[in-house]
Amino acid sequence: MIQIEMLNVNERPVQGLRIVAPGGEGHPNMLVLLCKKGYIMCGYLNTNTAEVVNDAAAVIGGSTFEEILANPVKSVTPEAAALGVEVGMTGAEAADKLNG
C-alpha cells in the first residue's frame, strides 16, 4: 500500500510518502518527506544514490511521519549540508531548511 499525506511543518507544506512493505508486521515501512529543495528519507534508504545525482537529502530513523519530524538527522548529503541541514537537528528543523 502507498499512502500520500500533506503535512504542515512550520506553516510550510511537506508531502509525506509512505510505502507499506509487503509481509505486514515486522517489516519496515519506507518513508519520504518531499520538501521544496530536497527530501528527508527514513533509515531504510541511503544517501549514496542521492549524492551521485546531487540531491539534497537527509536520513532520519522512524516508522511514522511524526517520528521522522521529531527524530534527529543521522546523515546528510553535501547538497543538504549546503542548505544548512546538520546531523543532530530534528526532522522538522531539516524540513525548514529544505523548504527555505
GIVENZI-V425403 format. One record per residue. N is the residue number from 1. SS is DSSP state (A for helix, B for strand, O for the rest). BURIAL is I if it has 9 or more other ideal C-beta (glycine too) atoms within 8 Angstrom, else O. D_CENTER is the distance of its C-alpha to the mean C-alpha in Angstrom with 1 decimal. Layout:
BEGIN
N	SS	BURIAL	D_CENTER
N	SS	BURIAL	D_CENTER
END
This chain:
BEGIN
1	O	O	18.8
2	B	O	16.0
3	B	I	14.9
4	B	O	13.6
5	B	O	13.4
6	B	O	13.6
7	B	I	12.3
8	B	O	14.1
9	B	I	12.4
10	O	O	15.5
11	O	O	17.3
12	B	I	14.9
13	B	O	13.5
14	B	I	9.9
15	B	I	10.0
16	B	I	8.5
17	B	I	9.5
18	B	I	10.8
19	B	I	13.2
20	O	O	15.7
21	O	O	17.3
22	O	O	21.1
23	O	O	23.2
24	O	O	22.0
25	O	O	22.2
26	O	O	20.9
27	O	O	18.6
28	O	O	14.8
29	O	I	12.7
30	B	I	10.0
31	B	I	6.9
32	B	I	4.8
33	B	I	4.5
34	B	O	7.1
35	O	I	8.6
36	O	O	12.1
37	O	O	11.9
38	O	I	8.8
39	B	I	5.2
40	B	I	1.7
41	B	I	3.3
42	O	I	5.8
43	O	O	9.0
44	O	O	10.8
45	O	O	9.7
46	O	O	10.8
47	O	I	11.0
48	A	O	14.6
49	A	O	14.6
50	A	I	12.1
51	A	I	14.7
52	A	O	17.5
53	O	O	16.7
54	O	O	15.8
55	O	I	12.3
56	O	I	10.3
57	B	I	7.2
58	B	I	5.9
59	B	I	6.0
60	B	I	6.2
61	O	O	8.8
62	O	I	9.6
63	O	O	11.2
64	O	O	10.8
65	A	I	8.7
66	A	O	11.0
67	A	I	10.5
68	A	I	6.7
69	A	I	8.1
70	A	I	11.1
71	O	I	10.5
72	B	I	10.8
73	B	I	8.9
74	B	I	10.6
75	B	O	10.7
76	B	I	10.2
77	O	I	12.0
78	A	O	15.2
79	A	I	14.2
80	A	I	11.3
81	A	I	14.0
82	A	O	16.5
83	O	I	14.6
84	O	O	14.8
85	O	I	11.5
86	O	O	13.0
87	O	O	12.8
88	O	O	13.6
89	O	I	12.4
90	B	I	10.6
91	A	I	7.1
92	A	I	9.5
93	A	O	11.2
94	A	I	8.5
95	A	I	7.9
96	A	I	11.7
97	A	I	12.0
98	A	I	10.0
99	A	I	12.1
100	O	O	15.2
END
